[in-house]
Amino acid sequence: MKKIYIKSFFFWFVLLVLALINATIREAGYKPILEPYIGLWAHQISSLTGILLFFIAIYFFLKRNNNYNKKDLIFMGIIWFVMTIAFETLMNVFMRNLNFKQVLQTYYFWQGEIWVFVLLSLLILPFVVDKILNKKINNSLNQ
C-alpha cells in the first residue's frame, strides 16, 4: 500500500476534528441566534464553512505531501468520502438514535439539506487543491 494512502487515512482524523470544531461553533454560537429567524440556515452556513476548512486543511496536506499522482487524488477523495459516510451514519444511528430512513433524509438536498455537497467536496477538493498548487508551481517556474 502506498504511503500517501496511509497518510490520507490518518489525515481524515484531522478533517474530523475540524468538522467537530465547526459543528461546536455552529451549535454553541450562531445556531441559537439564527434558527428562530432563518430555520435551517445555520446548518447550511456550517456546511459551507466546513467545506472551506476542509479546503484549507487539504491544501496544506497536499502541499506538504507532494509525492502523489492523479490516481492517488482519486483514492484520497474516496478514502475521505467513505470514512465520512461511515462515521456520520454510525453517529446518527447510535448516538442520535436515527433510523436509516432518517439518516437518508439528511442527504435530501431538494429539501434544503446540503450535507451531500460536503461529501462531494471531499471527492473533488483534492483535484481543486492540486490544480491550485500546480498553478502556483508553474507560475513560479515561469518567472
Buried (B, 14 or more C-beta within 10 A) or exposed (E): EEEBBEBBBEBBEBBBEBBEEBBEEBEEEBBEEBEEEEEBBBBBBBBBBBBEBBBEBBBEBBEEBEEBEEEBBEBBBBBBBEBBBEEBBEEBBEEEEBEEEEBEEBBEEEEEBBBEBBBBBBBEBBBBBBEBBEEEEEEEEEE
